[in-house]
């Protein structure tokens, strides 16, 4: 698989995220005003498409990376998953015991939160190997 | 694990980037191996040995641990 440079990766990531933001700002507010159920489903799920493209982009980058890079991705993902699992359990137990109220739309925040934790843990893990995540 | 990678690379007049390109890894991975922060896998160690036409144990030697 052709190796994606960080520049190519960032350019494509930015492009797909711009599509996502545009959909969220322009299309998503219309969802609640639409009567037709099939159209509502289509409009509601439309922002998922650029995110699937982002996931594919991440998969391409991981698969075309070398062994140390793959180790760093795995370590960072493990740390991020652990943090997200802990937060989900905390939120879940607090919601189940009616201490806080959580709606279903909280699930929208899972991916951004995972990405945020992943970014932070990747920087932390990379430093151990004298690796810069920016190159 | 200690290694003679920087010396061998210098002998060939290669930069870390040149070596990385030949090994099909990133420059930072070469740097991590050279500084002893990362021990390469056996397949990568064999690729390095083949590139310099030396045996693995000539390039790498076990550390104290």
N, CA and C atoms of all chains as a GROMACS GRO file, in nm:
protein
  600
    1UNK      N    1   0.085  -0.120   0.000
    1UNK     CA    2   0.000   0.000   0.000
    1UNK      C    3   0.088   0.125   0.000
    2UNK      N    4   0.054   0.222  -0.085
    2UNK     CA    5   0.135   0.344  -0.096
    2UNK      C    6   0.136   0.419   0.037
    3UNK      N    7   0.258   0.458   0.077
    3UNK     CA    8   0.274   0.526   0.205
    3UNK      C    9   0.223   0.670   0.196
    4UNK      N   10   0.134   0.706   0.288
    4UNK     CA   11   0.080   0.842   0.292
    4UNK      C   12   0.174   0.929   0.374
    5UNK      N   13   0.218   1.040   0.316
    5UNK     CA   14   0.300   1.131   0.396
    5UNK      C   15   0.208   1.206   0.492
    6UNK      N   16   0.268   1.264   0.597
    6UNK     CA   17   0.188   1.337   0.696
    6UNK      C   18   0.116   1.452   0.628
    7UNK      N   19   0.181   1.515   0.529
    7UNK     CA   20   0.120   1.628   0.458
    7UNK      C   21  -0.005   1.583   0.382
    8UNK      N   22   0.009   1.471   0.307
    8UNK     CA   23  -0.105   1.418   0.232
    8UNK      C   24  -0.217   1.379   0.327
    9UNK      N   25  -0.178   1.314   0.436
    9UNK     CA   26  -0.276   1.269   0.535
    9UNK      C   27  -0.352   1.387   0.594
   10UNK      N   28  -0.278   1.491   0.634
   10UNK     CA   29  -0.343   1.608   0.695
   10UNK      C   30  -0.432   1.681   0.595
   11UNK      N   31  -0.386   1.690   0.469
   11UNK     CA   32  -0.464   1.758   0.366
   11UNK      C   33  -0.598   1.687   0.346
   12UNK      N   34  -0.591   1.553   0.333
   12UNK     CA   35  -0.714   1.477   0.310
   12UNK      C   36  -0.804   1.478   0.434
   13UNK      N   37  -0.742   1.471   0.551
   13UNK     CA   38  -0.819   1.476   0.676
   13UNK      C   39  -0.893   1.609   0.688
   14UNK      N   40  -0.821   1.716   0.655
   14UNK     CA   41  -0.881   1.849   0.662
   14UNK      C   42  -0.999   1.860   0.565
   15UNK      N   43  -0.981   1.807   0.444
   15UNK     CA   44  -1.086   1.813   0.342
   15UNK      C   45  -1.212   1.741   0.390
   16UNK      N   46  -1.196   1.619   0.443
   16UNK     CA   47  -1.313   1.542   0.488
   16UNK      C   48  -1.378   1.605   0.611
   17UNK      N   49  -1.297   1.661   0.698
   17UNK     CA   50  -1.352   1.727   0.817
   17UNK      C   51  -1.427   1.853   0.778
   18UNK      N   52  -1.380   1.921   0.672
   18UNK     CA   53  -1.450   2.040   0.623
   18UNK      C   54  -1.587   2.001   0.569
   19UNK      N   55  -1.592   1.887   0.497
   19UNK     CA   56  -1.721   1.837   0.447
   19UNK      C   57  -1.814   1.805   0.564
   20UNK      N   58  -1.757   1.742   0.666
   20UNK     CA   59  -1.837   1.705   0.784
   20UNK      C   60  -1.894   1.830   0.853
   21UNK      N   61  -1.809   1.929   0.874
   21UNK     CA   62  -1.853   2.053   0.940
   21UNK      C   63  -1.960   2.124   0.856
   22UNK      N   64  -1.938   2.127   0.724
   22UNK     CA   65  -2.036   2.191   0.635
   22UNK      C   66  -2.171   2.120   0.645
   23UNK      N   67  -2.168   1.987   0.645
   23UNK     CA   68  -2.294   1.911   0.657
   23UNK      C   69  -2.362   1.938   0.790
   24UNK      N   70  -2.283   1.942   0.896
   24UNK     CA   71  -2.339   1.966   1.030
   24UNK      C   72  -2.400   2.105   1.042
   25UNK      N   73  -2.341   2.201   0.972
   25UNK     CA   74  -2.392   2.338   0.981
   25UNK      C   75  -2.509   2.364   0.887
   26UNK      N   76  -2.502   2.306   0.767
   26UNK     CA   77  -2.602   2.338   0.665
   26UNK      C   78  -2.717   2.236   0.657
   27UNK      N   79  -2.681   2.109   0.668
   27UNK     CA   80  -2.782   2.006   0.643
   27UNK      C   81  -2.847   1.956   0.772
   28UNK      N   82  -2.766   1.936   0.875
   28UNK     CA   83  -2.816   1.875   0.998
   28UNK      C   84  -2.933   1.952   1.063
   29UNK      N   85  -2.931   2.086   1.066
   29UNK     CA   86  -3.044   2.158   1.128
   29UNK      C   87  -3.178   2.131   1.059
   30UNK      N   88  -3.175   2.085   0.933
   30UNK     CA   89  -3.301   2.059   0.860
   30UNK      C   90  -3.367   1.929   0.904
   31UNK      N   91  -3.291   1.840   0.967
   31UNK     CA   92  -3.341   1.705   0.998
   31UNK      C   93  -3.471   1.710   1.078
   32UNK      N   94  -3.477   1.794   1.177
   32UNK     CA   95  -3.594   1.797   1.267
   32UNK      C   96  -3.719   1.855   1.201
   33UNK      N   97  -3.699   1.925   1.089
   33UNK     CA   98  -3.815   1.986   1.022
   33UNK      C   99  -3.871   1.898   0.910
   34UNK      N  100  -3.802   1.790   0.879
   34UNK     CA  101  -3.845   1.704   0.768
   34UNK      C  102  -3.951   1.605   0.819
   35UNK      N  103  -4.058   1.587   0.739
   35UNK     CA  104  -4.168   1.498   0.778
   35UNK      C  105  -4.142   1.354   0.734
   36UNK      N  106  -4.095   1.340   0.611
   36UNK     CA  107  -4.077   1.206   0.554
   36UNK      C  108  -3.969   1.127   0.630
   37UNK      N  109  -4.005   1.006   0.674
   37UNK     CA  110  -3.912   0.926   0.755
   37UNK      C  111  -3.787   0.882   0.677
   38UNK      N  112  -3.805   0.829   0.552
   38UNK     CA  113  -3.683   0.790   0.479
   38UNK      C  114  -3.587   0.908   0.457
   39UNK      N  115  -3.644   1.024   0.425
   39UNK     CA  116  -3.559   1.143   0.403
   39UNK      C  117  -3.492   1.185   0.534
   40UNK      N  118  -3.566   1.171   0.643
   40UNK     CA  119  -3.511   1.205   0.775
   40UNK      C  120  -3.390   1.116   0.807
   41UNK      N  121  -3.406   0.986   0.777
   41UNK     CA  122  -3.296   0.890   0.802
   41UNK      C  123  -3.174   0.926   0.717
   42UNK      N  124  -3.200   0.957   0.589
   42UNK     CA  125  -3.090   0.992   0.497
   42UNK      C  126  -3.018   1.117   0.547
   43UNK      N  127  -3.095   1.219   0.581
   43UNK     CA  128  -3.035   1.344   0.628
   43UNK      C  129  -2.961   1.325   0.761
   44UNK      N  130  -3.020   1.243   0.848
   44UNK     CA  131  -2.958   1.221   0.980
   44UNK      C  132  -2.824   1.148   0.967
   45UNK      N  133  -2.817   1.057   0.869
   45UNK     CA  134  -2.694   0.976   0.856
   45UNK      C  135  -2.592   1.033   0.758
   46UNK      N  136  -2.629   1.139   0.687
   46UNK     CA  137  -2.538   1.197   0.587
   46UNK      C  138  -2.401   1.237   0.647
   47UNK      N  139  -2.396   1.298   0.766
   47UNK     CA  140  -2.264   1.335   0.822
   47UNK      C  141  -2.175   1.215   0.855
   48UNK      N  142  -2.236   1.096   0.860
   48UNK     CA  143  -2.155   0.977   0.889
   48UNK      C  144  -2.061   0.946   0.771
   49UNK      N  145  -2.105   0.980   0.650
   49UNK     CA  146  -2.025   0.947   0.530
   49UNK      C  147  -1.883   1.006   0.534
   50UNK      N  148  -1.869   1.139   0.558
   50UNK     CA  149  -1.730   1.190   0.566
   50UNK      C  150  -1.652   1.128   0.682
   51UNK      N  151  -1.720   1.089   0.789
   51UNK     CA  152  -1.649   1.027   0.901
   51UNK      C  153  -1.600   0.886   0.865
   52UNK      N  154  -1.680   0.816   0.782
   52UNK     CA  155  -1.635   0.684   0.733
   52UNK      C  156  -1.511   0.703   0.645
   53UNK      N  157  -1.513   0.810   0.565
   53UNK     CA  158  -1.397   0.841   0.481
   53UNK      C  159  -1.274   0.870   0.568
   54UNK      N  160  -1.296   0.939   0.680
   54UNK     CA  161  -1.186   0.969   0.773
   54UNK      C  162  -1.132   0.838   0.834
   55UNK      N  163  -1.224   0.748   0.871
   55UNK     CA  164  -1.181   0.620   0.928
   55UNK      C  165  -1.100   0.539   0.826
   56UNK      N  166  -1.142   0.544   0.699
   56UNK     CA  167  -1.071   0.474   0.592
   56UNK      C  168  -0.932   0.535   0.572
   57UNK      N  169  -0.927   0.668   0.583
   57UNK     CA  170  -0.801   0.740   0.570
   57UNK      C  171  -0.704   0.698   0.683
   58UNK      N  172  -0.757   0.691   0.804
   58UNK     CA  173  -0.675   0.650   0.919
   58UNK      C  174  -0.626   0.506   0.898
   59UNK      N  175  -0.717   0.419   0.852
   59UNK     CA  176  -0.680   0.279   0.828
   59UNK      C  177  -0.569   0.270   0.723
   60UNK      N  178  -0.581   0.352   0.616
   60UNK     CA  179  -0.477   0.353   0.511
   60UNK      C  180  -0.343   0.395   0.568
   61UNK      N  181  -0.347   0.498   0.653
   61UNK     CA  182  -0.222   0.549   0.710
   61UNK      C  183  -0.158   0.443   0.800
   62UNK      N  184  -0.242   0.377   0.881
   62UNK     CA  185  -0.188   0.275   0.972
   62UNK      C  186  -0.130   0.157   0.893
   63UNK      N  187  -0.206   0.114   0.790
   63UNK     CA  188  -0.162  -0.004   0.714
   63UNK      C  189  -0.035   0.022   0.633
   64UNK      N  190  -0.014   0.149   0.594
   64UNK     CA  191   0.106   0.178   0.513
   64UNK      C  192   0.223   0.224   0.599
   65UNK      N  193   0.206   0.220   0.731
   65UNK     CA  194   0.314   0.268   0.817
   65UNK      C  195   0.409   0.153   0.854
   66UNK      N  196   0.526   0.188   0.906
   66UNK     CA  197   0.624   0.085   0.941
   66UNK      C  198   0.596   0.027   1.080
   67UNK      N  199   0.682  -0.068   1.123
   67UNK     CA  200   0.651  -0.143   1.246
   67UNK      C  201   0.650  -0.057   1.373
   68UNK      N  202   0.742   0.041   1.382
   68UNK     CA  203   0.742   0.126   1.502
   68UNK      C  204   0.620   0.217   1.503
   69UNK      N  205   0.586   0.270   1.386
   69UNK     CA  206   0.467   0.356   1.377
   69UNK      C  207   0.342   0.277   1.416
   70UNK      N  208   0.334   0.152   1.368
   70UNK     CA  209   0.217   0.069   1.402
   70UNK      C  210   0.213   0.040   1.552
   71UNK      N  211   0.329   0.021   1.612
   71UNK     CA  212   0.334  -0.001   1.756
   71UNK      C  213   0.282   0.124   1.831
   72UNK      N  214   0.325   0.241   1.783
   72UNK     CA  215   0.282   0.367   1.845
   72UNK      C  216   0.130   0.385   1.832
   73UNK      N  217   0.077   0.352   1.711
   73UNK     CA  218  -0.068   0.363   1.691
   73UNK      C  219  -0.142   0.271   1.788
   74UNK      N  220  -0.091   0.149   1.799
   74UNK     CA  221  -0.157   0.050   1.884
   74UNK      C  222  -0.154   0.092   2.032
   75UNK      N  223  -0.037   0.138   2.077
   75UNK     CA  224  -0.025   0.182   2.216
   75UNK      C  225  -0.117   0.301   2.243
   76UNK      N  226  -0.115   0.398   2.151
   76UNK     CA  227  -0.197   0.518   2.169
   76UNK      C  228  -0.345   0.482   2.168
   77UNK      N  229  -0.383   0.391   2.077
   77UNK     CA  230  -0.523   0.350   2.069
   77UNK      C  231  -0.566   0.275   2.195
   78UNK      N  232  -0.474   0.194   2.249
   78UNK     CA  233  -0.505   0.121   2.372
   78UNK      C  234  -0.529   0.217   2.488
   79UNK      N  235  -0.442   0.317   2.500
   79UNK     CA  236  -0.458   0.417   2.608
   79UNK      C  237  -0.590   0.492   2.590
   80UNK      N  238  -0.616   0.536   2.465
   80UNK     CA  239  -0.738   0.613   2.437
   80UNK      C  240  -0.863   0.528   2.464
   81UNK      N  241  -0.859   0.401   2.422
   81UNK     CA  242  -0.974   0.312   2.445
   81UNK      C  243  -0.997   0.293   2.595
   82UNK      N  244  -0.888   0.277   2.670
   82UNK     CA  245  -0.900   0.261   2.815
   82UNK      C  246  -0.965   0.382   2.880
   83UNK      N  247  -0.921   0.501   2.839
   83UNK     CA  248  -0.979   0.625   2.896
   83UNK      C  249  -1.127   0.634   2.860
   84UNK      N  250  -1.158   0.605   2.732
   84UNK     CA  251  -1.297   0.615   2.687
   84UNK      C  252  -1.386   0.512   2.759
   85UNK      N  253  -1.334   0.391   2.778
   85UNK     CA  254  -1.411   0.288   2.850
   85UNK      C  255  -1.438   0.334   2.993
   86UNK      N  256  -1.336   0.389   3.060
   86UNK     CA  257  -1.353   0.436   3.198
   86UNK      C  258  -1.458   0.547   3.204
   87UNK      N  259  -1.449   0.643   3.110
   87UNK     CA  260  -1.546   0.753   3.108
   87UNK      C  261  -1.687   0.703   3.079
   88UNK      N  262  -1.699   0.606   2.986
   88UNK     CA  263  -1.830   0.549   2.952
   88UNK      C  264  -1.891   0.479   3.073
   89UNK      N  265  -1.807   0.405   3.146
   89UNK     CA  266  -1.857   0.335   3.265
   89UNK      C  267  -1.904   0.435   3.371
   90UNK      N  268  -1.822   0.539   3.392
   90UNK     CA  269  -1.859   0.642   3.491
   90UNK      C  270  -1.993   0.706   3.452
   91UNK      N  271  -2.001   0.748   3.324
   91UNK     CA  272  -2.124   0.812   3.275
   91UNK      C  273  -2.242   0.717   3.282
   92UNK      N  274  -2.219   0.593   3.240
   92UNK     CA  275  -2.326   0.492   3.239
   92UNK      C  276  -2.381   0.463   3.378
   93UNK      N  277  -2.293   0.446   3.474
   93UNK     CA  278  -2.338   0.418   3.611
   93UNK      C  279  -2.410   0.538   3.673
   94UNK      N  280  -2.356   0.658   3.646
   94UNK     CA  281  -2.421   0.779   3.700
   94UNK      C  282  -2.559   0.799   3.637
   95UNK      N  283  -2.569   0.768   3.506
   95UNK     CA  284  -2.700   0.782   3.439
   95UNK      C  285  -2.797   0.675   3.487
   96UNK      N  286  -2.748   0.551   3.503
   96UNK     CA  287  -2.834   0.442   3.547
   96UNK      C  288  -2.887   0.464   3.689
   97UNK      N  289  -2.808   0.533   3.770
   97UNK     CA  290  -2.854   0.560   3.907
   97UNK      C  291  -2.923   0.697   3.917
   98UNK      N  292  -2.953   0.756   3.801
   98UNK     CA  293  -3.028   0.884   3.791
   98UNK      C  294  -2.959   1.001   3.861
   99UNK      N  295  -2.827   0.992   3.874
   99UNK     CA  296  -2.752   1.106   3.929
   99UNK      C  297  -2.743   1.215   3.820
  100UNK      N  298  -2.718   1.172   3.698
  100UNK     CA  299  -2.718   1.265   3.584
  100UNK      C  300  -2.811   1.208   3.476
  101UNK      N  301  -2.853   1.294   3.385
  101UNK     CA  302  -2.937   1.248   3.274
  101UNK      C  303  -2.858   1.254   3.145
  102UNK      N  304  -2.851   1.141   3.078
  102UNK     CA  305  -2.780   1.136   2.949
  102UNK      C  306  -2.876   1.091   2.840
  103UNK      N  307  -2.883   1.167   2.731
  103UNK     CA  308  -2.966   1.128   2.618
  103UNK      C  309  -2.886   1.043   2.522
  104UNK      N  310  -2.955   0.988   2.422
  104UNK     CA  311  -2.887   0.904   2.323
  104UNK      C  312  -2.788   0.982   2.238
  105UNK      N  313  -2.810   1.115   2.228
  105UNK     CA  314  -2.720   1.194   2.143
  105UNK      C  315  -2.579   1.208   2.201
  106UNK      N  316  -2.560   1.159   2.324
  106UNK     CA  317  -2.426   1.162   2.384
  106UNK      C  318  -2.331   1.071   2.304
  107UNK      N  319  -2.389   0.972   2.232
  107UNK     CA  320  -2.308   0.879   2.153
  107UNK      C  321  -2.233   0.950   2.040
  108UNK      N  322  -2.287   1.065   1.997
  108UNK     CA  323  -2.220   1.142   1.890
  108UNK      C  324  -2.081   1.184   1.935
  109UNK      N  325  -2.062   1.197   2.067
  109UNK     CA  326  -1.935   1.247   2.121
  109UNK      C  327  -1.830   1.138   2.140
  110UNK      N  328  -1.870   1.012   2.119
  110UNK     CA  329  -1.775   0.901   2.140
  110UNK      C  330  -1.654   0.913   2.046
  111UNK      N  331  -1.680   0.929   1.916
  111UNK     CA  332  -1.572   0.935   1.818
  111UNK      C  333  -1.480   1.057   1.840
  112UNK      N  334  -1.539   1.179   1.855
  112UNK     CA  335  -1.450   1.294   1.880
  112UNK      C  336  -1.368   1.278   2.009
  113UNK      N  337  -1.430   1.220   2.112
  113UNK     CA  338  -1.358   1.202   2.239
  113UNK      C  339  -1.246   1.100   2.223
  114UNK      N  340  -1.276   0.992   2.149
  114UNK     CA  341  -1.173   0.891   2.123
  114UNK      C  342  -1.057   0.953   2.045
  115UNK      N  343  -1.091   1.036   1.945
  115UNK     CA  344  -0.988   1.101   1.864
  115UNK      C  345  -0.902   1.193   1.950
  116UNK      N  346  -0.967   1.266   2.039
  116UNK     CA  347  -0.896   1.359   2.127
  116UNK      C  348  -0.800   1.282   2.220
  117UNK      N  349  -0.852   1.177   2.282
  117UNK     CA  350  -0.768   1.096   2.373
  117UNK      C  351  -0.655   1.030   2.294
  118UNK      N  352  -0.687   0.984   2.172
  118UNK     CA  353  -0.587   0.919   2.088
  118UNK      C  354  -0.474   1.017   2.054
  119UNK      N  355  -0.512   1.139   2.015
  119UNK     CA  356  -0.412   1.240   1.980
  119UNK      C  357  -0.318   1.268   2.096
  120UNK      N  358  -0.377   1.285   2.215
  120UNK     CA  359  -0.295   1.315   2.334
  120UNK      C  360  -0.206   1.197   2.369
  121UNK      N  361  -0.263   1.075   2.368
  121UNK     CA  362  -0.182   0.959   2.407
  121UNK      C  363  -0.076   0.928   2.302
  122UNK      N  364  -0.104   0.957   2.173
  122UNK     CA  365  -0.003   0.933   2.069
  122UNK      C  366   0.119   1.022   2.090
  123UNK      N  367   0.093   1.148   2.128
  123UNK     CA  368   0.204   1.240   2.156
  123UNK      C  369   0.287   1.188   2.273
  124UNK      N  370   0.216   1.142   2.376
  124UNK     CA  371   0.282   1.094   2.498
  124UNK      C  372   0.364   0.967   2.470
  125UNK      N  373   0.304   0.873   2.399
  125UNK     CA  374   0.372   0.746   2.368
  125UNK      C  375   0.491   0.771   2.274
  126UNK      N  376   0.470   0.861   2.175
  126UNK     CA  377   0.576   0.889   2.076
  126UNK      C  378   0.700   0.945   2.143
  127UNK      N  379   0.678   1.027   2.245
  127UNK     CA  380   0.793   1.091   2.313
  127UNK      C  381   0.887   0.986   2.374
  128UNK      N  382   0.829   0.875   2.418
  128UNK     CA  383   0.911   0.768   2.477
  128UNK      C  384   1.012   0.711   2.375
  129UNK      N  385   0.975   0.718   2.248
  129UNK     CA  386   1.063   0.663   2.144
  129UNK      C  387   1.138   0.775   2.070
  130UNK      N  388   1.134   0.895   2.125
  130UNK     CA  389   1.201   1.009   2.060
  130UNK      C  390   1.140   1.037   1.924
  131UNK      N  391   1.010   1.014   1.914
  131UNK     CA  392   0.939   1.023   1.788
  131UNK      C  393   0.854   1.149   1.789
  132UNK      N  394   0.857   1.224   1.679
  132UNK     CA  395   0.770   1.341   1.671
  132UNK      C  396   0.647   1.305   1.591
  133UNK      N  397   0.528   1.334   1.645
  133UNK     CA  398   0.405   1.299   1.572
  133UNK      C  399   0.378   1.396   1.458
  134UNK      N  400   0.461   1.502   1.449
  134UNK     CA  401   0.436   1.604   1.348
  134UNK      C  402   0.503   1.572   1.214
  135UNK      N  403   0.602   1.483   1.213
  135UNK     CA  404   0.678   1.460   1.089
  135UNK      C  405   0.606   1.365   0.995
  136UNK      N  406   1.942  -0.278   2.351
  136UNK     CA  407   2.030  -0.340   2.252
  136UNK      C  408   2.117  -0.231   2.186
  137UNK      N  409   2.247  -0.258   2.180
  137UNK     CA  410   2.336  -0.163   2.115
  137UNK      C  411   2.346  -0.197   1.966
  138UNK      N  412   2.384  -0.098   1.885
  138UNK     CA  413   2.400  -0.128   1.742
  138UNK      C  414   2.504  -0.035   1.679
  139UNK      N  415   2.553  -0.079   1.565
  139UNK     CA  416   2.656  -0.002   1.492
  139UNK      C  417   2.597   0.071   1.372
  140UNK      N  418   2.467   0.092   1.377
  140UNK     CA  419   2.399   0.151   1.262
  140UNK      C  420   2.453   0.289   1.224
  141UNK      N  421   2.474   0.381   1.322
  141UNK     CA  422   2.524   0.514   1.282
  141UNK      C  423   2.660   0.507   1.211
  142UNK      N  424   2.749   0.421   1.263
  142UNK     CA  425   2.882   0.408   1.202
  142UNK      C  426   2.872   0.351   1.060
  143UNK      N  427   2.788   0.247   1.047
  143UNK     CA  428   2.773   0.184   0.915
  143UNK      C  429   2.710   0.281   0.815
  144UNK      N  430   2.615   0.356   0.864
  144UNK     CA  431   2.548   0.454   0.778
  144UNK      C  432   2.648   0.562   0.733
  145UNK      N  433   2.727   0.610   0.829
  145UNK     CA  434   2.828   0.712   0.796
  145UNK      C  435   2.929   0.659   0.694
  146UNK      N  436   2.965   0.532   0.712
  146UNK     CA  437   3.063   0.469   0.623
  146UNK      C  438   3.013   0.471   0.477
  147UNK      N  439   2.883   0.455   0.461
  147UNK     CA  440   2.823   0.457   0.328
  147UNK      C  441   2.786   0.598   0.282
  148UNK      N  442   2.803   0.694   0.373
  148UNK     CA  443   2.768   0.833   0.339
  148UNK      C  444   2.618   0.856   0.328
  149UNK      N  445   2.541   0.780   0.404
  149UNK     CA  446   2.396   0.793   0.397
  149UNK      C  447   2.345   0.876   0.514
  150UNK      N  448   2.243   0.952   0.489
  150UNK     CA  449   2.173   1.021   0.598
  150UNK      C  450   2.069   0.923   0.657
  151UNK      N  451   2.009   0.962   0.768
  151UNK     CA  452   1.904   0.876   0.826
  151UNK      C  453   1.789   0.858   0.726
  152UNK      N  454   1.761   0.966   0.653
  152UNK     CA  455   1.654   0.962   0.553
  152UNK      C  456   1.686   0.864   0.440
  153UNK      N  457   1.814   0.865   0.396
  153UNK     CA  458   1.857   0.772   0.290
  153UNK      C  459   1.838   0.628   0.333
  154UNK      N  460   1.884   0.601   0.458
  154UNK     CA  461   1.873   0.464   0.510
  154UNK      C  462   1.726   0.424   0.526
  155UNK      N  463   1.646   0.519   0.575
  155UNK     CA  464   1.503   0.492   0.593
  155UNK      C  465   1.437   0.455   0.461
  156UNK      N  466   1.476   0.529   0.356
  156UNK     CA  467   1.418   0.502   0.224
  156UNK      C  468   1.455   0.362   0.176
  157UNK      N  469   1.582   0.324   0.199
  157UNK     CA  470   1.628   0.192   0.155
  157UNK      C  471   1.560   0.079   0.234
  158UNK      N  472   1.529   0.108   0.359
  158UNK     CA  473   1.467   0.005   0.444
  158UNK      C  474   1.314   0.011   0.439
  159UNK      N  475   1.262   0.112   0.371
  159UNK     CA  476   1.117   0.135   0.361
  159UNK      C  477   1.052   0.154   0.498
  160UNK      N  478   1.120   0.235   0.579
  160UNK     CA  479   1.064   0.275   0.709
  160UNK      C  480   1.077   0.427   0.718
  161UNK      N  481   1.022   0.486   0.826
  161UNK     CA  482   1.033   0.631   0.839
  161UNK      C  483   1.170   0.670   0.895
  162UNK      N  484   1.210   0.795   0.869
  162UNK     CA  485   1.338   0.843   0.922
  162UNK      C  486   1.341   0.835   1.074
  163UNK      N  487   1.227   0.860   1.135
  163UNK     CA  488   1.221   0.860   1.281
  163UNK      C  489   1.238   0.719   1.338
  164UNK      N  490   1.197   0.619   1.262
  164UNK     CA  491   1.218   0.481   1.307
  164UNK      C  492   1.367   0.449   1.305
  165UNK      N  493   1.436   0.494   1.200
  165UNK     CA  494   1.582   0.475   1.193
  165UNK      C  495   1.647   0.544   1.313
  166UNK      N  496   1.602   0.665   1.342
  166UNK     CA  497   1.657   0.740   1.456
  166UNK      C  498   1.631   0.666   1.588
  167UNK      N  499   1.511   0.613   1.605
  167UNK     CA  500   1.477   0.540   1.728
  167UNK      C  501   1.563   0.414   1.743
  168UNK      N  502   1.594   0.348   1.631
  168UNK     CA  503   1.679   0.227   1.636
  168UNK      C  504   1.823   0.269   1.672
  169UNK      N  505   1.871   0.373   1.604
  169UNK     CA  506   2.009   0.417   1.627
  169UNK      C  507   2.032   0.460   1.771
  170UNK      N  508   1.935   0.527   1.828
  170UNK     CA  509   1.950   0.577   1.966
  170UNK      C  510   1.916   0.471   2.070
  171UNK      N  511   1.880   0.351   2.024
  171UNK     CA  512   1.853   0.241   2.116
  171UNK      C  513   1.717   0.250   2.185
  172UNK      N  514   1.632   0.339   2.134
  172UNK     CA  515   1.499   0.353   2.196
  172UNK      C  516   1.402   0.247   2.144
  173UNK      N  517   1.437   0.189   2.032
  173UNK     CA  518   1.350   0.085   1.974
  173UNK      C  519   1.436  -0.027   1.916
  174UNK      N  520   1.402  -0.150   1.952
  174UNK     CA  521   1.470  -0.267   1.896
  174UNK      C  522   1.390  -0.316   1.776
  175UNK      N  523   1.452  -0.326   1.660
  175UNK     CA  524   1.375  -0.367   1.541
  175UNK      C  525   1.329  -0.512   1.549
  176UNK      N  526   1.226  -0.543   1.473
  176UNK     CA  527   1.180  -0.681   1.465
  176UNK      C  528   1.286  -0.764   1.392
  177UNK      N  529   1.272  -0.894   1.399
  177UNK     CA  530   1.368  -0.981   1.331
  177UNK      C  531   1.369  -0.958   1.179
  178UNK      N  532   1.250  -0.949   1.114
  178UNK     CA  533   1.252  -0.923   0.968
  178UNK      C  534   1.324  -0.793   0.933
  179UNK      N  535   1.303  -0.687   1.014
  179UNK     CA  536   1.370  -0.559   0.984
  179UNK      C  537   1.520  -0.570   1.011
  180UNK      N  538   1.556  -0.642   1.118
  180UNK     CA  539   1.698  -0.662   1.147
  180UNK      C  540   1.766  -0.737   1.032
  181UNK      N  541   1.695  -0.834   0.975
  181UNK     CA  542   1.750  -0.908   0.860
  181UNK      C  543   1.765  -0.816   0.739
  182UNK      N  544   1.667  -0.726   0.720
  182UNK     CA  545   1.674  -0.632   0.607
  182UNK      C  546   1.795  -0.541   0.623
  183UNK      N  547   1.818  -0.496   0.748
  183UNK     CA  548   1.933  -0.408   0.775
  183UNK      C  549   2.063  -0.484   0.747
  184UNK      N  550   2.069  -0.608   0.797
  184UNK     CA  551   2.190  -0.689   0.778
  184UNK      C  552   2.216  -0.714   0.629
  185UNK      N  553   2.110  -0.741   0.556
  185UNK     CA  554   2.122  -0.769   0.412
  185UNK      C  555   2.171  -0.644   0.338
  186UNK      N  556   2.119  -0.530   0.379
  186UNK     CA  557   2.157  -0.403   0.315
  186UNK      C  558   2.306  -0.375   0.331
  187UNK      N  559   2.358  -0.401   0.452
  187UNK     CA  560   2.500  -0.375   0.478
  187UNK      C  561   2.588  -0.497   0.450
  188UNK      N  562   2.526  -0.605   0.407
  188UNK     CA  563   2.595  -0.732   0.378
  188UNK      C  564   2.678  -0.779   0.498
  189UNK      N  565   2.613  -0.775   0.612
  189UNK     CA  566   2.678  -0.821   0.736
  189UNK      C  567   2.581  -0.913   0.808
  190UNK      N  568   2.630  -0.982   0.910
  190UNK     CA  569   2.538  -1.066   0.988
  190UNK      C  570   2.471  -0.977   1.094
  191UNK      N  571   2.358  -1.023   1.143
  191UNK     CA  572   2.282  -0.945   1.242
  191UNK      C  573   2.368  -0.918   1.366
  192UNK      N  574   2.440  -1.022   1.411
  192UNK     CA  575   2.517  -1.005   1.536
  192UNK      C  576   2.638  -0.911   1.519
  193UNK      N  577   2.676  -0.886   1.394
  193UNK     CA  578   2.782  -0.788   1.370
  193UNK      C  579   2.729  -0.645   1.389
  194UNK      N  580   2.602  -0.629   1.361
  194UNK     CA  581   2.542  -0.495   1.370
  194UNK      C  582   2.480  -0.471   1.509
  195UNK      N  583   2.412  -0.573   1.559
  195UNK     CA  584   2.344  -0.558   1.688
  195UNK      C  585   2.410  -0.644   1.794
  196UNK      N  586   2.417  -0.590   1.914
  196UNK     CA  587   2.464  -0.672   2.025
  196UNK      C  588   2.374  -0.649   2.146
  197UNK      N  589   2.348  -0.756   2.221
  197UNK     CA  590   2.254  -0.742   2.333
  197UNK      C  591   2.305  -0.645   2.439
  198UNK      N  592   2.212  -0.574   2.500
  198UNK     CA  593   2.249  -0.484   2.609
  198UNK      C  594   2.266  -0.561   2.739
  199UNK      N  595   2.276  -0.487   2.848
  199UNK     CA  596   2.300  -0.552   2.977
  199UNK      C  597   2.176  -0.625   3.031
  200UNK      N  598   2.053  -0.574   2.990
  200UNK     CA  599   1.932  -0.638   3.041
  200UNK      C  600   1.910  -0.770   2.969
   0.00000   0.00000   0.00000
